[in-house]
Amino acid sequence: MSCYYIIGVRMDNRVSNAVNFQEVLTKNGCSIKARLGLHETSEHSCSGDGLIVLQPCGKKEEVEKLVVELNGLEGVTAKLIDLN
């Protein structure tokens, strides 16, 4: 088991796609050590797109399965960085 993975995620149309994304994260919550969400915001607007950085822990096959599951969601693009 390793925690030297990073998953970078781009989400389009956050308002519509966030619920399904959150369901996947909740289902895999025990293997996600850290999560950081980034999006543009100001006094007058909130960006519809966002970036999420995940640090999963586990076997490489399990982490790759999470990336595939995330990429199966509408408006989501996920990429794995393996730092092992």
Contacts in CASP RR format, 6 or more apart in sequence:
PFRMAT RR
TARGET T0000
AUTHOR 0000-0000-0000
METHOD contacts of the structure
MODEL  1
MSCYYIIGVRMDNRVSNAVNFQEVLTKNGCSIKARLGLHETSEHSCSGDG
LIVLQPCGKKEEVEKLVVELNGLEGVTAKLIDLN
1 57 0 8 1.000
1 58 0 8 1.000
1 59 0 8 1.000
2 57 0 8 1.000
2 58 0 8 1.000
2 59 0 8 1.000
2 60 0 8 1.000
2 84 0 8 1.000
3 33 0 8 1.000
3 55 0 8 1.000
3 56 0 8 1.000
3 57 0 8 1.000
3 58 0 8 1.000
4 82 0 8 1.000
4 83 0 8 1.000
4 84 0 8 1.000
5 55 0 8 1.000
5 56 0 8 1.000
5 57 0 8 1.000
5 58 0 8 1.000
5 60 0 8 1.000
5 63 0 8 1.000
5 80 0 8 1.000
5 81 0 8 1.000
5 82 0 8 1.000
5 83 0 8 1.000
5 84 0 8 1.000
6 53 0 8 1.000
6 54 0 8 1.000
6 55 0 8 1.000
6 80 0 8 1.000
6 81 0 8 1.000
6 83 0 8 1.000
7 53 0 8 1.000
7 54 0 8 1.000
7 55 0 8 1.000
7 56 0 8 1.000
7 63 0 8 1.000
7 66 0 8 1.000
7 67 0 8 1.000
7 70 0 8 1.000
7 78 0 8 1.000
7 79 0 8 1.000
7 80 0 8 1.000
7 81 0 8 1.000
8 51 0 8 1.000
8 52 0 8 1.000
8 53 0 8 1.000
8 54 0 8 1.000
8 78 0 8 1.000
8 79 0 8 1.000
8 80 0 8 1.000
8 81 0 8 1.000
9 21 0 8 1.000
9 51 0 8 1.000
9 52 0 8 1.000
9 53 0 8 1.000
9 54 0 8 1.000
9 70 0 8 1.000
9 76 0 8 1.000
9 77 0 8 1.000
9 78 0 8 1.000
9 79 0 8 1.000
10 49 0 8 1.000
10 50 0 8 1.000
10 51 0 8 1.000
10 76 0 8 1.000
10 77 0 8 1.000
10 78 0 8 1.000
11 17 0 8 1.000
11 18 0 8 1.000
11 21 0 8 1.000
11 49 0 8 1.000
11 50 0 8 1.000
11 51 0 8 1.000
11 52 0 8 1.000
11 75 0 8 1.000
11 76 0 8 1.000
12 48 0 8 1.000
12 49 0 8 1.000
12 75 0 8 1.000
12 76 0 8 1.000
13 48 0 8 1.000
13 49 0 8 1.000
13 75 0 8 1.000
14 39 0 8 1.000
14 47 0 8 1.000
14 48 0 8 1.000
14 49 0 8 1.000
14 50 0 8 1.000
15 48 0 8 1.000
16 74 0 8 1.000
17 73 0 8 1.000
17 74 0 8 1.000
17 75 0 8 1.000
17 76 0 8 1.000
20 73 0 8 1.000
20 74 0 8 1.000
21 52 0 8 1.000
21 70 0 8 1.000
21 73 0 8 1.000
21 76 0 8 1.000
24 66 0 8 1.000
24 69 0 8 1.000
24 70 0 8 1.000
24 73 0 8 1.000
25 32 0 8 1.000
25 35 0 8 1.000
25 54 0 8 1.000
28 56 0 8 1.000
28 66 0 8 1.000
28 69 0 8 1.000
31 56 0 8 1.000
31 57 0 8 1.000
31 58 0 8 1.000
31 62 0 8 1.000
31 63 0 8 1.000
31 66 0 8 1.000
32 54 0 8 1.000
32 55 0 8 1.000
32 56 0 8 1.000
32 57 0 8 1.000
33 55 0 8 1.000
33 56 0 8 1.000
33 57 0 8 1.000
34 53 0 8 1.000
34 54 0 8 1.000
34 55 0 8 1.000
35 52 0 8 1.000
35 53 0 8 1.000
35 54 0 8 1.000
35 55 0 8 1.000
36 52 0 8 1.000
36 53 0 8 1.000
37 50 0 8 1.000
37 51 0 8 1.000
37 52 0 8 1.000
37 53 0 8 1.000
38 50 0 8 1.000
38 51 0 8 1.000
38 52 0 8 1.000
38 53 0 8 1.000
39 46 0 8 1.000
39 47 0 8 1.000
39 48 0 8 1.000
39 49 0 8 1.000
39 50 0 8 1.000
39 51 0 8 1.000
40 46 0 8 1.000
40 47 0 8 1.000
40 49 0 8 1.000
40 50 0 8 1.000
41 47 0 8 1.000
56 62 0 8 1.000
56 63 0 8 1.000
56 66 0 8 1.000
60 82 0 8 1.000
60 84 0 8 1.000
63 80 0 8 1.000
64 80 0 8 1.000
67 78 0 8 1.000
67 79 0 8 1.000
67 80 0 8 1.000
70 76 0 8 1.000
70 78 0 8 1.000
71 77 0 8 1.000
71 78 0 8 1.000
END
